[in-house]
Amino acid sequence: MSAPESGYAFPWEREAMQGAEMPEGLSIYDQMAYTSLRSLYHDYHEKRMDRATASAEKRRIFGAWDRAKRTAEFERKLAFFHARLYKETEMAKTAVRKDPSPENAIRLCNVLDGLERYRPEETAPY
């Protein structure tokens, strides 16, 4: 959870501070943080909250944003892993169906267990 080198915790924090319209293309977690910060800065400038309260709230916003960002990255990697595993499993199952040899069956088990990646060039010729 490190801040960018500009001194702001978020890359678009200056725009939120100025009350600007939300930039296009922000992820859902960036949109959440942007609107929260814009509201926070507005309330602070309107003297609806003091500096200590605003600072504490900004830290909570940053923490929630960071968790959401890391969760989204984890889910993206997990989806990629599952798609690759499904593809490799399907290729290994096809090899076993075409040639039900012990080697192909063991390779399928290894792919399912995550012990190896299926490499179709290593199978017996059809």
Backbone hydrogen bonds in HBPLUS format (Angstrom, degrees):
<---DONOR---> <-ACCEPTOR-->    atom                        ^
c    i                          cat <-CA-CA->   ^        H-A-AA   ^      H-
h    n   atom  resd res      DA  || num        DHA   H-A  angle D-A-AA Bond
n    s   type  num  typ     dist DA aas  dist angle  dist       angle   num
A0007-GLY N   A0004-PRO O   3.38 MM   3  6.28 171.5  2.39 125.0 126.0     1
A0013-GLU N   A0010-PHE O   3.32 MM   3  5.05 166.4  2.33 107.5 106.8     2
A0016-ALA N   A0012-TRP O   3.21 MM   4  6.57 157.8  2.26 149.1 155.5     3
A0017-MET N   A0013-GLU O   2.79 MM   4  6.02 155.8  1.85 154.4 161.7     4
A0018-GLN N   A0014-ARG O   3.03 MM   4  6.28 144.1  2.16 142.9 151.8     5
A0020-ALA N   A0015-GLU O   2.96 MM   5  5.29 156.4  2.02 161.7 155.9     6
A0019-GLY N   A0016-ALA O   3.05 MM   3  5.03 155.0  2.11 101.1 108.8     7
A0031-GLN N   A0027-SER O   2.86 MM   4  6.12 154.4  1.92 152.5 159.9     8
A0032-MET N   A0028-ILE O   3.03 MM   4  6.26 154.9  2.10 142.7 148.9     9
A0033-ALA N   A0029-TYR O   3.15 MM   4  6.29 164.8  2.17 140.7 144.4    10
A0034-TYR N   A0030-ASP O   2.76 MM   4  5.90 158.6  1.81 149.9 156.7    11
A0035-THR N   A0031-GLN O   3.01 MM   4  6.14 176.2  2.01 153.6 154.2    12
A0036-SER N   A0032-MET O   3.06 MM   4  6.15 155.4  2.13 144.7 152.3    13
A0037-LEU N   A0033-ALA O   2.83 MM   4  5.97 161.7  1.86 151.6 156.4    14
A0038-ARG N   A0034-TYR O   2.87 MM   4  6.05 162.8  1.90 153.2 158.6    15
A0039-SER N   A0035-THR O   3.05 MM   4  6.14 159.5  2.09 142.5 147.6    16
A0040-LEU N   A0036-SER O   2.87 MM   4  6.06 154.7  1.93 144.6 152.7    17
A0041-TYR N   A0037-LEU O   2.78 MM   4  6.01 171.5  1.79 162.0 162.2    18
A0042-HIS N   A0038-ARG O   3.01 MM   4  6.10 153.0  2.09 140.1 148.2    19
A0043-ASP N   A0039-SER O   2.91 MM   4  6.14 165.5  1.93 152.2 155.6    20
A0044-TYR N   A0040-LEU O   2.91 MM   4  6.15 153.6  1.98 148.2 156.3    21
A0045-HIS N   A0041-TYR O   2.87 MM   4  6.04 166.2  1.89 151.3 154.7    22
A0046-GLU N   A0042-HIS O   2.93 MM   4  6.10 142.9  2.07 146.0 156.6    23
A0048-ARG N   A0043-ASP O   2.80 MM   5  5.08 164.1  1.83 164.7 160.6    24
A0047-LYS N   A0044-TYR O   2.98 MM   3  4.99 155.3  2.04 105.0 110.7    25
A0054-ALA N   A0050-ASP O   2.98 MM   4  6.21 165.6  2.00 156.3 161.0    26
A0055-SER N   A0051-ARG O   2.84 MM   4  5.97 156.4  1.89 148.6 155.4    27
A0056-ALA N   A0052-ALA O   2.99 MM   4  6.18 158.7  2.03 145.8 151.2    28
A0057-GLU N   A0053-THR O   2.93 MM   4  6.14 158.1  1.97 149.5 155.9    29
A0058-LYS N   A0054-ALA O   2.87 MM   4  6.05 152.1  1.95 145.3 153.2    30
A0059-ARG N   A0055-SER O   3.06 MM   4  6.33 152.2  2.14 144.5 151.3    31
A0060-ARG N   A0056-ALA O   3.11 MM   4  6.45 150.6  2.20 142.8 150.5    32
A0061-ILE N   A0057-GLU O   2.89 MM   4  6.19 155.9  1.94 150.6 157.6    33
A0062-PHE N   A0058-LYS O   2.84 MM   4  6.08 161.3  1.88 150.4 155.6    34
A0063-GLY N   A0059-ARG O   2.91 MM   4  6.11 155.9  1.97 144.7 151.4    35
A0064-ALA N   A0060-ARG O   2.98 MM   4  6.18 164.1  2.00 150.6 154.2    36
A0065-TRP N   A0061-ILE O   2.86 MM   4  6.03 161.1  1.90 151.7 157.7    37
A0066-ASP N   A0062-PHE O   2.84 MM   4  5.99 161.1  1.87 150.5 155.5    38
A0067-ARG N   A0063-GLY O   2.99 MM   4  6.19 162.9  2.02 149.4 153.8    39
A0068-ALA N   A0064-ALA O   2.94 MM   4  6.10 162.8  1.97 149.4 154.4    40
A0069-LYS N   A0065-TRP O   2.87 MM   4  6.03 155.5  1.93 148.7 155.9    41
A0070-ARG N   A0066-ASP O   2.94 MM   4  6.14 163.7  1.96 151.0 155.0    42
A0071-THR N   A0067-ARG O   2.86 MM   4  6.00 154.6  1.93 147.6 155.3    43
A0072-ALA N   A0068-ALA O   2.93 MM   4  6.09 159.9  1.97 146.4 151.5    44
A0073-GLU N   A0069-LYS O   3.06 MM   4  6.30 156.0  2.12 145.7 152.1    45
A0074-PHE N   A0070-ARG O   2.95 MM   4  6.14 156.1  2.01 145.4 152.1    46
A0075-GLU N   A0071-THR O   2.89 MM   4  6.14 162.5  1.92 153.3 157.9    47
A0076-ARG N   A0072-ALA O   2.94 MM   4  6.13 150.2  2.03 143.8 151.9    48
A0077-LYS N   A0073-GLU O   3.01 MM   4  6.26 162.4  2.04 149.2 153.3    49
A0078-LEU N   A0074-PHE O   2.84 MM   4  6.04 155.3  1.90 150.1 158.0    50
A0079-ALA N   A0075-GLU O   2.91 MM   4  6.03 158.2  1.96 145.5 150.7    51
A0080-PHE N   A0076-ARG O   3.07 MM   4  6.31 158.6  2.11 146.3 152.0    52
A0081-PHE N   A0077-LYS O   2.90 MM   4  6.13 159.3  1.94 148.2 154.1    53
A0082-HIS N   A0078-LEU O   2.89 MM   4  6.14 163.1  1.92 152.6 156.6    54
A0083-ALA N   A0079-ALA O   2.95 MM   4  6.12 158.0  2.00 148.4 154.5    55
A0084-ARG N   A0080-PHE O   2.94 MM   4  6.16 161.3  1.98 151.2 156.3    56
A0085-LEU N   A0081-PHE O   2.84 MM   4  6.05 160.9  1.88 151.7 157.6    57
A0086-TYR N   A0082-HIS O   2.88 MM   4  5.99 160.1  1.92 147.4 152.7    58
A0087-LYS N   A0083-ALA O   3.03 MM   4  6.22 162.4  2.06 147.1 151.7    59
A0088-GLU N   A0084-ARG O   2.89 MM   4  6.09 167.0  1.90 154.1 157.8    60
A0089-THR N   A0085-LEU O   2.81 MM   4  5.89 155.9  1.87 148.2 155.4    61
A0090-GLU N   A0086-TYR O   2.91 MM   4  6.07 161.1  1.95 148.9 154.1    62
A0091-MET N   A0087-LYS O   3.03 MM   4  6.29 157.8  2.08 148.5 154.3    63
A0092-ALA N   A0088-GLU O   3.00 MM   4  6.18 158.4  2.04 145.6 151.5    64
A0093-LYS N   A0089-THR O   2.82 MM   4  6.04 156.7  1.88 152.2 158.9    65
A0094-THR N   A0090-GLU O   2.96 MM   4  6.13 155.5  2.02 145.6 152.1    66
A0095-ALA N   A0091-MET O   3.06 MM   4  6.32 154.2  2.12 144.3 150.9    67
A0096-VAL N   A0092-ALA O   3.06 MM   4  6.36 151.8  2.14 145.0 152.2    68
A0097-ARG N   A0093-LYS O   2.92 MM   4  6.21 154.5  1.99 149.3 156.5    69
A0098-LYS N   A0094-THR O   2.93 MM   4  6.18 154.2  2.00 150.0 156.8    70
A0099-ASP N   A0095-ALA O   2.86 MM   4  5.91 156.8  1.91 146.0 153.0    71
A0101-SER N   A0099-ASP O   2.68 MM   2  5.52 144.0  1.80 101.3  93.6    72
A0105-ALA N   A0101-SER O   3.05 MM   4  6.33 157.5  2.10 153.2 160.1    73
A0106-ILE N   A0102-PRO O   2.86 MM   4  6.02 160.1  1.90 150.6 155.6    74
A0107-ARG N   A0103-GLU O   2.89 MM   4  6.08 154.9  1.96 143.3 151.0    75
A0108-LEU N   A0104-ASN O   2.92 MM   4  6.13 152.2  2.00 142.8 149.8    76
A0109-CYS N   A0105-ALA O   3.01 MM   4  6.32 160.6  2.05 148.0 152.8    77
A0110-ASN N   A0106-ILE O   2.87 MM   4  6.13 157.2  1.93 150.1 156.7    78
A0111-VAL N   A0107-ARG O   2.89 MM   4  6.14 151.7  1.97 147.4 155.0    79
A0112-LEU N   A0108-LEU O   2.92 MM   4  6.18 164.1  1.94 154.0 158.2    80
A0113-ASP N   A0109-CYS O   2.88 MM   4  6.07 148.7  1.98 146.0 155.0    81
A0114-GLY N   A0110-ASN O   2.98 MM   4  6.00 110.2  2.48 132.4 148.1    82
A0115-LEU N   A0110-ASN O   2.77 MM   5  4.92 142.8  1.91 154.5 154.6    83
A0114-GLY N   A0111-VAL O   3.11 MM   3  5.04 151.0  2.20  98.5 107.4    84
A0122-GLU N   A0119-ARG O   2.91 MM   3  5.70 165.5  1.94 127.3 132.1    85
A0123-THR N   A0120-PRO O   3.24 MM   3  5.56 169.3  2.25 112.9 116.1    86
